[in-house]
Amino acid sequence: MFQKIKSEVQIFITLVFAAAVLIFLSMSVQVSNDPAPAAGPTVETTVIKADSESSFREKIIAEYGLTEDEVTIAAANLSVSVNPSSVNRNPNSSLSIKVTITNNGPSPVNYIFFQSDFPKEYVFNNFNSFVGTGSPVVTNGQNILFLPGPLAANGGQASITVNGTIAANSCNGAAFYTATVYPLFETTNIKQSSTTINIVNSQTCGDMYFPQLSKFPTPTPQPLVYEATFDDDDGWPTGEFDIDDDDEDDCAADIDGGKYKATAYKDETCFFPAPKAAERTIGAFEVEFKRDGDSDSDKFDAGIYIDGEGGDEYYLFRIEYDNNNCDYRLYRHDSSKVSGDCDDESNGYKNTNTLRITRNSSGAISIYLNGQFLRSYTDGSPYGGKGTGVYLRERTNDGKIVVDFDNFKVFTN
């Protein structure tokens, strides 16, 4: 008897739930045809919060089930060196750099992070010749390696070889590759070493002056297939948005004075999709942005994304500002593929900057800041989505960042 009643109750609950779902879907269709918030940038979303951006370090801790009590760090005394420390290279020539990590302390060290910062003049190829690092080696794109160890006490060493090529468009001058190491639970115990890469036998880049009467060919412009100058809403999402159901506004957007005024509050991450007319898988995508005076945060990320199709598929090119300190990153979903310093290319965090990202049919993606090439990345299994739009993140967990986006353009390749 009890089992019969239990079964009937379960059937009743199932029917009620199904009815509720049908009512919800019906209301969604009848009330609005506009896109609704979702878990990631798609071709039909309004404002989306990205998945929690847990760090690679936190992912490793979770994956290995580690706790701070299980890791011996008190005696960790790491050092790092690179060889060669200085080298001359021509454009298109190969360059291998050997990084050696030494444990100078009296106890073995497990769980070490090794990070590479590549200049734009150095095109990374691969890591190999791992010696003394332990197994496995877990990679996070091209920038961070996790070395389980153990690294022996009193001089135990591990070495990694970094292989790459000098970029073909490099100019005469110096560039710097930097290697960084730190133990798992000691993010303040950071050691660094650098290689100076002297580019030789190349052009000297800079301003070029032509006689007044000289004539030179005008480059053929790329066909412009979409442009938003924000004189009206043009289909871009506007309003206040609560994207995590906490009864607080997380993101906002408005058309104001010919600008797309986007807001992110208190450590929130917001995606604002462009209209369908801008959607394209292959092409060149460009937008201008400037920090608005209504902001009270100086730590923020602004970006542009392409090939969006669901929460797990998009490429994101973003600039990360901490006052005037500028870094850039290119993400394939939540995996950082290329990154670096952009202080030289930046116009400053309070001035107008222009982002440009291109994608060709082979999956090669290139990123530019203010017309200056930063890096390229080729995806062996490129995404096929068409969604594009702008991105904003506030990083202080206090206050808000307001950014004015303008002149969003899409070109064919």
Helices and strands as residue ranges (DSSP letters): H 2-31, H 56-64, G 68-70, E 78-83, E 86-89, E 94-103, E 112-117, E 122-131, E 138-140, E 144-147, E 156-166, E 173-183, E 191-199, E 224-228, E 239-241, E 251-256, E 259-265, E 269-273, G 276-278, E 283-291, E 299-308, E 315-322, E 325-332, E 335-341, E 353-359, E 364-369, E 372-378, E 387-394, E 400-411
